[in-house]
Amino acid sequence: MLLHLIIKFGYLNDVLGQLQILTFDRNYLNGTIPAQISNLKNLQYLHFQQNFISSSIPKELGKLTNLVSLLMDTNQLTGTLPQQLGNLFRLQILQLRNNNILGEVPKSICHLTERNLVNLALDCEHLFCPCCAYCSSSIFSSDVSN
């Protein structure tokens, strides 16, 4: 069991910079998502499912252009969806259900459904989604490629 991890200046870029998969599912994490996570340029899978993260989604995540899967459902995320997530052209799965995200899904994210995004899971009762044809007052999860 990891009890303490110290990452000194430069170490994140040198060693962890090659990291492709980062999963913190079901770890009772709370607090915020650090914007510095965007320094992990080779990251393909970023999963923070079923924690207690209570911040907004950092716009810096839009710099993770190699991401294929971004799973952050079942947290306490707040705020709006950053339009910078639309820069994730390789993204295939975006799951954000069971959070407190409000507002409108940016068109930049909707355009991802025309590319590789095949699984978009949102809380439609809190979000207006112009690209979710099946989005109703219940939770939406669909294969958007149809």
Helices and strands as residue ranges (DSSP letters): H 11-14, G 16-18, E 21-23, E 30-31, G 35-39, E 45-47, E 52-53, G 59-63, E 69-71, G 83-87, E 93-95, E 103-104, H 107-110, G 111-114, E 119-122, E 127-128, E 140-143
